[in-house]
Amino acid sequence: MKTVLVTGVAGFIGAKTAEMLLDRKKMVVGIDNINDYYDVRLKKYRLKALKKYNNFVFHKVDVESLSSLNRIFKKYNFDVIINLAARAGVRYSMVNPFVYMTTNSLGTLNLLELCKDFKVKKFVLASTSSLYAGQKMPFNEALAVNTPISAYAASKKAAEVMAYTYHYLYGIDVTVLRFFTVYGPAGRPDMSVFRFIKWIDEGNPIELFGDGTQSRDFTYIDDIARGTVKAIRRVGFDIINLGGNAPYKLNYMIKLIEKYLDKKAKIKRFPFHKTDLKDTWADVSKAKRLLNWQPEVSLDKGIEATIKWYLSNKKWLKDVKI
């Protein structure tokens, strides 16, 4: 049985990835600092489901604390590190850029240093499609991504570069995964899909930045987690996109929510935000070739499943702050 450290395990992607590993009989040690960037009730909900597994152990630990991480590494013999701990959210990175650097960049460095010290050979790093700002679509991993337009993207670029350095110097096998607009049940309440569902259901106007013609390569959470688990295999060092490979306009996503809620959206419009990408579209040919992975859940089916989950948990979700 492999022993896997999953950081950010109470997060959206972390919890689903841990669940898939646990179902595959891996021993999962999960860490998370349970910060309040968004409503912690969602994090506790995800964590509660994981604690039902006998092969799961949780520690409340911050990746920014090297001494705390060191104690965890001394206690367990890890085969794989999957670093999903991150400060996410492009717009908030303009408000507090410092925490993005300490979590996303320094936190990654702490983990890589411990991989070196404890001879952990495999490291999987979560990165972002936000790095592709200004590039020609579909976004290919070979494109130069040296012009990040948010502190969030810059902090992820720093983490990617540091991961390469540790691969080169110490032979750590590294897979960097660039995620594209992840959504689904128990998703982040600061993301558009969750917010729009809740606002439309409650009869409140949705906040739409731009005219809604901007497109996103929406990717269902199960597809993302499945790709993350597959990324455990050895690749040397590689960067791989995980995306839906089918960009949709925000206006279309809103129509799907209206369809499955059977309610009409009220829209409050704001100017397009300068840190947002106009469009995203993942070239996933490398993921198909190296990981035997491709997205399986369409946006239509994914929105339907997300709304079904929302309605079945509506009693407590009504109090979740967005």
Contacts in CASP RR format, 6 or more apart in sequence:
PFRMAT RR
TARGET T0000
AUTHOR 0000-0000-0000
METHOD contacts of the structure
MODEL  1
MKTVLVTGVAGFIGAKTAEMLLDRKKMVVGIDNINDYYDVRLKKYRLKAL
KKYNNFVFHKVDVESLSSLNRIFKKYNFDVIINLAARAGVRYSMVNPFVY
MTTNSLGTLNLLELCKDFKVKKFVLASTSSLYAGQKMPFNEALAVNTPIS
AYAASKKAAEVMAYTYHYLYGIDVTVLRFFTVYGPAGRPDMSVFRFIKWI
DEGNPIELFGDGTQSRDFTYIDDIARGTVKAIRRVGFDIINLGGNAPYKL
NYMIKLIEKYLDKKAKIKRFPFHKTDLKDTWADVSKAKRLLNWQPEVSLD
KGIEATIKWYLSNKKWLKDVKI
1 25 0 8 1.000
1 26 0 8 1.000
1 27 0 8 1.000
1 55 0 8 1.000
2 26 0 8 1.000
2 27 0 8 1.000
2 79 0 8 1.000
2 80 0 8 1.000
2 232 0 8 1.000
3 26 0 8 1.000
3 27 0 8 1.000
3 28 0 8 1.000
3 29 0 8 1.000
3 76 0 8 1.000
3 77 0 8 1.000
3 78 0 8 1.000
3 79 0 8 1.000
3 80 0 8 1.000
4 21 0 8 1.000
4 26 0 8 1.000
4 27 0 8 1.000
4 28 0 8 1.000
4 29 0 8 1.000
4 78 0 8 1.000
4 79 0 8 1.000
4 80 0 8 1.000
4 81 0 8 1.000
4 82 0 8 1.000
4 232 0 8 1.000
5 29 0 8 1.000
5 30 0 8 1.000
5 31 0 8 1.000
5 72 0 8 1.000
5 76 0 8 1.000
5 78 0 8 1.000
5 80 0 8 1.000
5 81 0 8 1.000
5 82 0 8 1.000
6 14 0 8 1.000
6 17 0 8 1.000
6 18 0 8 1.000
6 21 0 8 1.000
6 28 0 8 1.000
6 29 0 8 1.000
6 30 0 8 1.000
6 31 0 8 1.000
6 82 0 8 1.000
6 84 0 8 1.000
7 30 0 8 1.000
7 31 0 8 1.000
7 32 0 8 1.000
7 63 0 8 1.000
7 81 0 8 1.000
7 82 0 8 1.000
7 83 0 8 1.000
7 84 0 8 1.000
7 85 0 8 1.000
7 111 0 8 1.000
8 14 0 8 1.000
8 30 0 8 1.000
8 31 0 8 1.000
8 32 0 8 1.000
8 63 0 8 1.000
8 84 0 8 1.000
8 85 0 8 1.000
8 86 0 8 1.000
9 15 0 8 1.000
9 18 0 8 1.000
9 28 0 8 1.000
9 30 0 8 1.000
9 31 0 8 1.000
9 32 0 8 1.000
9 47 0 8 1.000
9 50 0 8 1.000
9 58 0 8 1.000
9 84 0 8 1.000
10 32 0 8 1.000
10 34 0 8 1.000
10 43 0 8 1.000
10 44 0 8 1.000
10 46 0 8 1.000
10 47 0 8 1.000
11 32 0 8 1.000
11 43 0 8 1.000
11 46 0 8 1.000
11 84 0 8 1.000
11 188 0 8 1.000
12 46 0 8 1.000
12 182 0 8 1.000
12 186 0 8 1.000
12 187 0 8 1.000
12 188 0 8 1.000
12 221 0 8 1.000
13 84 0 8 1.000
13 126 0 8 1.000
13 179 0 8 1.000
13 182 0 8 1.000
13 221 0 8 1.000
13 224 0 8 1.000
13 225 0 8 1.000
13 228 0 8 1.000
14 82 0 8 1.000
14 84 0 8 1.000
14 225 0 8 1.000
15 46 0 8 1.000
15 47 0 8 1.000
15 49 0 8 1.000
15 50 0 8 1.000
15 186 0 8 1.000
16 186 0 8 1.000
16 221 0 8 1.000
16 222 0 8 1.000
16 224 0 8 1.000
16 225 0 8 1.000
17 82 0 8 1.000
17 84 0 8 1.000
17 224 0 8 1.000
17 225 0 8 1.000
17 228 0 8 1.000
17 229 0 8 1.000
18 28 0 8 1.000
18 30 0 8 1.000
18 50 0 8 1.000
18 56 0 8 1.000
19 49 0 8 1.000
19 50 0 8 1.000
19 225 0 8 1.000
20 225 0 8 1.000
20 226 0 8 1.000
20 229 0 8 1.000
21 28 0 8 1.000
21 229 0 8 1.000
22 28 0 8 1.000
22 50 0 8 1.000
22 53 0 8 1.000
22 55 0 8 1.000
22 56 0 8 1.000
24 229 0 8 1.000
25 55 0 8 1.000
26 55 0 8 1.000
27 55 0 8 1.000
27 57 0 8 1.000
28 50 0 8 1.000
28 53 0 8 1.000
28 55 0 8 1.000
28 56 0 8 1.000
28 57 0 8 1.000
29 57 0 8 1.000
29 58 0 8 1.000
29 59 0 8 1.000
29 72 0 8 1.000
29 76 0 8 1.000
29 78 0 8 1.000
30 56 0 8 1.000
30 57 0 8 1.000
30 58 0 8 1.000
30 59 0 8 1.000
31 58 0 8 1.000
31 59 0 8 1.000
31 60 0 8 1.000
31 61 0 8 1.000
31 63 0 8 1.000
31 69 0 8 1.000
31 72 0 8 1.000
31 85 0 8 1.000
32 43 0 8 1.000
32 47 0 8 1.000
32 58 0 8 1.000
32 60 0 8 1.000
32 61 0 8 1.000
32 85 0 8 1.000
33 60 0 8 1.000
33 61 0 8 1.000
33 62 0 8 1.000
33 63 0 8 1.000
33 85 0 8 1.000
34 40 0 8 1.000
34 43 0 8 1.000
34 44 0 8 1.000
34 60 0 8 1.000
37 87 0 8 1.000
37 88 0 8 1.000
37 92 0 8 1.000
37 190 0 8 1.000
38 188 0 8 1.000
38 189 0 8 1.000
38 190 0 8 1.000
38 321 0 8 1.000
38 322 0 8 1.000
39 189 0 8 1.000
39 320 0 8 1.000
39 321 0 8 1.000
39 322 0 8 1.000
41 316 0 8 1.000
41 319 0 8 1.000
41 320 0 8 1.000
42 186 0 8 1.000
42 187 0 8 1.000
42 188 0 8 1.000
42 189 0 8 1.000
42 320 0 8 1.000
45 186 0 8 1.000
45 313 0 8 1.000
46 186 0 8 1.000
47 58 0 8 1.000
50 56 0 8 1.000
50 58 0 8 1.000
51 58 0 8 1.000
59 72 0 8 1.000
61 68 0 8 1.000
61 69 0 8 1.000
61 72 0 8 1.000
62 68 0 8 1.000
63 69 0 8 1.000
63 83 0 8 1.000
63 85 0 8 1.000
63 103 0 8 1.000
63 107 0 8 1.000
63 108 0 8 1.000
63 110 0 8 1.000
63 111 0 8 1.000
64 102 0 8 1.000
64 103 0 8 1.000
64 106 0 8 1.000
64 107 0 8 1.000
64 110 0 8 1.000
65 110 0 8 1.000
66 110 0 8 1.000
66 113 0 8 1.000
66 114 0 8 1.000
69 110 0 8 1.000
69 111 0 8 1.000
69 114 0 8 1.000
70 114 0 8 1.000
73 114 0 8 1.000
73 117 0 8 1.000
73 118 0 8 1.000
73 120 0 8 1.000
78 118 0 8 1.000
78 120 0 8 1.000
79 120 0 8 1.000
79 121 0 8 1.000
79 122 0 8 1.000
80 120 0 8 1.000
80 122 0 8 1.000
80 123 0 8 1.000
80 124 0 8 1.000
80 232 0 8 1.000
81 111 0 8 1.000
81 115 0 8 1.000
81 120 0 8 1.000
81 122 0 8 1.000
81 123 0 8 1.000
81 124 0 8 1.000
82 124 0 8 1.000
82 126 0 8 1.000
82 228 0 8 1.000
82 232 0 8 1.000
83 107 0 8 1.000
83 108 0 8 1.000
83 111 0 8 1.000
83 123 0 8 1.000
83 124 0 8 1.000
83 125 0 8 1.000
83 126 0 8 1.000
84 126 0 8 1.000
84 228 0 8 1.000
85 103 0 8 1.000
85 107 0 8 1.000
86 103 0 8 1.000
86 104 0 8 1.000
86 126 0 8 1.000
86 156 0 8 1.000
87 93 0 8 1.000
87 99 0 8 1.000
87 100 0 8 1.000
87 103 0 8 1.000
87 104 0 8 1.000
87 152 0 8 1.000
87 155 0 8 1.000
88 152 0 8 1.000
88 188 0 8 1.000
88 190 0 8 1.000
89 152 0 8 1.000
89 190 0 8 1.000
90 130 0 8 1.000
90 150 0 8 1.000
90 152 0 8 1.000
90 153 0 8 1.000
90 273 0 8 1.000
90 275 0 8 1.000
90 276 0 8 1.000
91 150 0 8 1.000
91 273 0 8 1.000
91 275 0 8 1.000
92 190 0 8 1.000
93 100 0 8 1.000
93 150 0 8 1.000
93 151 0 8 1.000
93 152 0 8 1.000
93 155 0 8 1.000
93 275 0 8 1.000
94 150 0 8 1.000
94 151 0 8 1.000
94 275 0 8 1.000
97 151 0 8 1.000
97 155 0 8 1.000
100 151 0 8 1.000
100 152 0 8 1.000
100 154 0 8 1.000
100 155 0 8 1.000
101 151 0 8 1.000
101 155 0 8 1.000
101 158 0 8 1.000
103 155 0 8 1.000
104 152 0 8 1.000
104 155 0 8 1.000
104 156 0 8 1.000
104 158 0 8 1.000
104 159 0 8 1.000
105 155 0 8 1.000
105 158 0 8 1.000
105 159 0 8 1.000
105 162 0 8 1.000
107 159 0 8 1.000
108 125 0 8 1.000
108 158 0 8 1.000
108 159 0 8 1.000
108 162 0 8 1.000
108 163 0 8 1.000
109 159 0 8 1.000
109 162 0 8 1.000
111 123 0 8 1.000
112 123 0 8 1.000
112 162 0 8 1.000
112 163 0 8 1.000
112 166 0 8 1.000
112 172 0 8 1.000
113 166 0 8 1.000
114 120 0 8 1.000
115 121 0 8 1.000
115 123 0 8 1.000
115 166 0 8 1.000
115 170 0 8 1.000
115 172 0 8 1.000
116 166 0 8 1.000
116 169 0 8 1.000
116 170 0 8 1.000
116 172 0 8 1.000
120 172 0 8 1.000
121 171 0 8 1.000
121 172 0 8 1.000
121 173 0 8 1.000
122 172 0 8 1.000
122 173 0 8 1.000
122 232 0 8 1.000
122 234 0 8 1.000
123 163 0 8 1.000
123 166 0 8 1.000
123 172 0 8 1.000
123 173 0 8 1.000
123 174 0 8 1.000
123 175 0 8 1.000
124 174 0 8 1.000
124 175 0 8 1.000
124 177 0 8 1.000
124 228 0 8 1.000
124 231 0 8 1.000
124 232 0 8 1.000
125 159 0 8 1.000
125 160 0 8 1.000
125 163 0 8 1.000
125 174 0 8 1.000
125 175 0 8 1.000
125 176 0 8 1.000
125 177 0 8 1.000
126 177 0 8 1.000
126 179 0 8 1.000
126 228 0 8 1.000
127 156 0 8 1.000
127 159 0 8 1.000
127 160 0 8 1.000
127 176 0 8 1.000
127 177 0 8 1.000
127 178 0 8 1.000
127 179 0 8 1.000
127 239 0 8 1.000
128 152 0 8 1.000
128 153 0 8 1.000
128 156 0 8 1.000
128 178 0 8 1.000
128 179 0 8 1.000
129 139 0 8 1.000
129 178 0 8 1.000
129 179 0 8 1.000
129 180 0 8 1.000
129 181 0 8 1.000
129 217 0 8 1.000
129 241 0 8 1.000
129 243 0 8 1.000
129 277 0 8 1.000
129 280 0 8 1.000
129 282 0 8 1.000
130 148 0 8 1.000
130 149 0 8 1.000
130 150 0 8 1.000
130 152 0 8 1.000
130 153 0 8 1.000
130 156 0 8 1.000
130 277 0 8 1.000
131 145 0 8 1.000
131 148 0 8 1.000
131 153 0 8 1.000
131 156 0 8 1.000
131 157 0 8 1.000
131 160 0 8 1.000
131 178 0 8 1.000
132 139 0 8 1.000
132 143 0 8 1.000
132 145 0 8 1.000
132 178 0 8 1.000
132 277 0 8 1.000
132 280 0 8 1.000
133 147 0 8 1.000
133 148 0 8 1.000
133 149 0 8 1.000
133 153 0 8 1.000
133 277 0 8 1.000
134 147 0 8 1.000
134 277 0 8 1.000
135 143 0 8 1.000
135 144 0 8 1.000
135 145 0 8 1.000
136 143 0 8 1.000
137 247 0 8 1.000
137 279 0 8 1.000
137 280 0 8 1.000
137 281 0 8 1.000
138 245 0 8 1.000
138 281 0 8 1.000
138 282 0 8 1.000
138 283 0 8 1.000
139 241 0 8 1.000
139 280 0 8 1.000
139 281 0 8 1.000
139 282 0 8 1.000
139 283 0 8 1.000
140 241 0 8 1.000
140 283 0 8 1.000
141 178 0 8 1.000
141 238 0 8 1.000
141 239 0 8 1.000
141 240 0 8 1.000
141 241 0 8 1.000
141 283 0 8 1.000
141 286 0 8 1.000
145 157 0 8 1.000
146 157 0 8 1.000
148 154 0 8 1.000
148 156 0 8 1.000
148 157 0 8 1.000
149 274 0 8 1.000
149 275 0 8 1.000
150 275 0 8 1.000
160 176 0 8 1.000
160 239 0 8 1.000
163 172 0 8 1.000
163 174 0 8 1.000
163 176 0 8 1.000
163 237 0 8 1.000
164 174 0 8 1.000
164 237 0 8 1.000
166 172 0 8 1.000
166 174 0 8 1.000
167 173 0 8 1.000
167 174 0 8 1.000
167 236 0 8 1.000
167 237 0 8 1.000
168 237 0 8 1.000
173 234 0 8 1.000
173 235 0 8 1.000
173 236 0 8 1.000
173 237 0 8 1.000
174 235 0 8 1.000
174 236 0 8 1.000
174 237 0 8 1.000
174 238 0 8 1.000
175 231 0 8 1.000
175 232 0 8 1.000
175 233 0 8 1.000
175 235 0 8 1.000
175 238 0 8 1.000
175 240 0 8 1.000
176 237 0 8 1.000
176 238 0 8 1.000
176 239 0 8 1.000
176 240 0 8 1.000
177 227 0 8 1.000
177 228 0 8 1.000
177 231 0 8 1.000
177 240 0 8 1.000
177 241 0 8 1.000
177 242 0 8 1.000
178 239 0 8 1.000
178 240 0 8 1.000
178 241 0 8 1.000
178 242 0 8 1.000
178 282 0 8 1.000
179 219 0 8 1.000
179 224 0 8 1.000
179 242 0 8 1.000
179 243 0 8 1.000
180 216 0 8 1.000
180 217 0 8 1.000
180 218 0 8 1.000
180 219 0 8 1.000
180 241 0 8 1.000
180 242 0 8 1.000
180 243 0 8 1.000
180 244 0 8 1.000
180 280 0 8 1.000
180 282 0 8 1.000
181 191 0 8 1.000
181 216 0 8 1.000
181 217 0 8 1.000
181 218 0 8 1.000
181 219 0 8 1.000
181 243 0 8 1.000
181 280 0 8 1.000
182 191 0 8 1.000
182 219 0 8 1.000
182 220 0 8 1.000
182 221 0 8 1.000
182 224 0 8 1.000
183 191 0 8 1.000
183 193 0 8 1.000
183 194 0 8 1.000
183 218 0 8 1.000
183 219 0 8 1.000
183 220 0 8 1.000
183 221 0 8 1.000
183 302 0 8 1.000
183 303 0 8 1.000
183 306 0 8 1.000
184 193 0 8 1.000
184 220 0 8 1.000
184 221 0 8 1.000
184 302 0 8 1.000
184 305 0 8 1.000
184 306 0 8 1.000
184 309 0 8 1.000
185 221 0 8 1.000
185 305 0 8 1.000
185 306 0 8 1.000
185 308 0 8 1.000
185 309 0 8 1.000
185 310 0 8 1.000
186 221 0 8 1.000
186 309 0 8 1.000
187 193 0 8 1.000
187 194 0 8 1.000
187 221 0 8 1.000
187 306 0 8 1.000
188 194 0 8 1.000
189 195 0 8 1.000
189 198 0 8 1.000
189 320 0 8 1.000
189 321 0 8 1.000
189 322 0 8 1.000
190 322 0 8 1.000
192 250 0 8 1.000
192 253 0 8 1.000
193 218 0 8 1.000
193 253 0 8 1.000
193 257 0 8 1.000
193 303 0 8 1.000
193 306 0 8 1.000
194 306 0 8 1.000
194 310 0 8 1.000
194 322 0 8 1.000
195 206 0 8 1.000
195 207 0 8 1.000
195 322 0 8 1.000
196 206 0 8 1.000
196 253 0 8 1.000
196 254 0 8 1.000
196 257 0 8 1.000
196 265 0 8 1.000
197 257 0 8 1.000
197 261 0 8 1.000
197 306 0 8 1.000
197 307 0 8 1.000
197 310 0 8 1.000
198 310 0 8 1.000
198 317 0 8 1.000
198 320 0 8 1.000
198 322 0 8 1.000
199 205 0 8 1.000
199 206 0 8 1.000
199 207 0 8 1.000
199 265 0 8 1.000
199 322 0 8 1.000
200 206 0 8 1.000
200 254 0 8 1.000
200 257 0 8 1.000
200 258 0 8 1.000
200 261 0 8 1.000
200 263 0 8 1.000
200 264 0 8 1.000
200 265 0 8 1.000
200 266 0 8 1.000
201 261 0 8 1.000
201 263 0 8 1.000
201 310 0 8 1.000
201 314 0 8 1.000
202 318 0 8 1.000
203 263 0 8 1.000
203 266 0 8 1.000
204 266 0 8 1.000
205 265 0 8 1.000
205 266 0 8 1.000
205 267 0 8 1.000
205 268 0 8 1.000
206 254 0 8 1.000
206 265 0 8 1.000
206 266 0 8 1.000
206 267 0 8 1.000
206 268 0 8 1.000
207 268 0 8 1.000
207 270 0 8 1.000
208 250 0 8 1.000
208 254 0 8 1.000
208 267 0 8 1.000
208 268 0 8 1.000
208 269 0 8 1.000
208 270 0 8 1.000
209 269 0 8 1.000
209 270 0 8 1.000
209 271 0 8 1.000
209 272 0 8 1.000
209 273 0 8 1.000
209 276 0 8 1.000
210 269 0 8 1.000
210 270 0 8 1.000
210 271 0 8 1.000
210 272 0 8 1.000
211 269 0 8 1.000
211 272 0 8 1.000
212 249 0 8 1.000
212 250 0 8 1.000
212 251 0 8 1.000
212 254 0 8 1.000
213 249 0 8 1.000
213 250 0 8 1.000
213 251 0 8 1.000
214 249 0 8 1.000
214 250 0 8 1.000
214 272 0 8 1.000
214 276 0 8 1.000
214 277 0 8 1.000
214 278 0 8 1.000
214 279 0 8 1.000
215 247 0 8 1.000
215 248 0 8 1.000
215 249 0 8 1.000
215 250 0 8 1.000
215 278 0 8 1.000
215 279 0 8 1.000
215 280 0 8 1.000
215 281 0 8 1.000
216 247 0 8 1.000
216 248 0 8 1.000
216 250 0 8 1.000
216 253 0 8 1.000
216 279 0 8 1.000
216 280 0 8 1.000
217 243 0 8 1.000
217 244 0 8 1.000
217 245 0 8 1.000
217 246 0 8 1.000
217 247 0 8 1.000
217 280 0 8 1.000
217 281 0 8 1.000
217 282 0 8 1.000
218 244 0 8 1.000
218 248 0 8 1.000
218 253 0 8 1.000
218 299 0 8 1.000
219 242 0 8 1.000
219 243 0 8 1.000
219 244 0 8 1.000
219 282 0 8 1.000
219 295 0 8 1.000
220 244 0 8 1.000
220 295 0 8 1.000
220 296 0 8 1.000
220 297 0 8 1.000
220 301 0 8 1.000
220 302 0 8 1.000
220 305 0 8 1.000
222 296 0 8 1.000
222 297 0 8 1.000
223 242 0 8 1.000
223 243 0 8 1.000
223 244 0 8 1.000
223 295 0 8 1.000
223 296 0 8 1.000
223 297 0 8 1.000
224 242 0 8 1.000
224 243 0 8 1.000
226 293 0 8 1.000
227 242 0 8 1.000
227 287 0 8 1.000
227 291 0 8 1.000
227 293 0 8 1.000
228 242 0 8 1.000
230 291 0 8 1.000
230 292 0 8 1.000
230 293 0 8 1.000
231 240 0 8 1.000
231 291 0 8 1.000
233 290 0 8 1.000
233 291 0 8 1.000
235 290 0 8 1.000
238 286 0 8 1.000
238 290 0 8 1.000
240 286 0 8 1.000
240 287 0 8 1.000
240 290 0 8 1.000
240 291 0 8 1.000
241 282 0 8 1.000
241 283 0 8 1.000
241 284 0 8 1.000
241 286 0 8 1.000
241 287 0 8 1.000
242 282 0 8 1.000
242 284 0 8 1.000
242 287 0 8 1.000
242 293 0 8 1.000
243 282 0 8 1.000
243 284 0 8 1.000
243 287 0 8 1.000
243 295 0 8 1.000
244 282 0 8 1.000
244 284 0 8 1.000
244 295 0 8 1.000
245 281 0 8 1.000
245 282 0 8 1.000
245 283 0 8 1.000
245 284 0 8 1.000
245 294 0 8 1.000
245 295 0 8 1.000
246 295 0 8 1.000
246 298 0 8 1.000
246 299 0 8 1.000
247 279 0 8 1.000
247 280 0 8 1.000
247 281 0 8 1.000
248 299 0 8 1.000
252 299 0 8 1.000
253 299 0 8 1.000
253 303 0 8 1.000
254 265 0 8 1.000
254 267 0 8 1.000
256 299 0 8 1.000
256 300 0 8 1.000
256 303 0 8 1.000
256 304 0 8 1.000
257 265 0 8 1.000
257 303 0 8 1.000
257 307 0 8 1.000
258 264 0 8 1.000
258 265 0 8 1.000
260 303 0 8 1.000
260 304 0 8 1.000
260 307 0 8 1.000
260 308 0 8 1.000
261 307 0 8 1.000
272 278 0 8 1.000
284 293 0 8 1.000
284 294 0 8 1.000
284 295 0 8 1.000
287 293 0 8 1.000
287 294 0 8 1.000
288 294 0 8 1.000
297 305 0 8 1.000
310 317 0 8 1.000
END
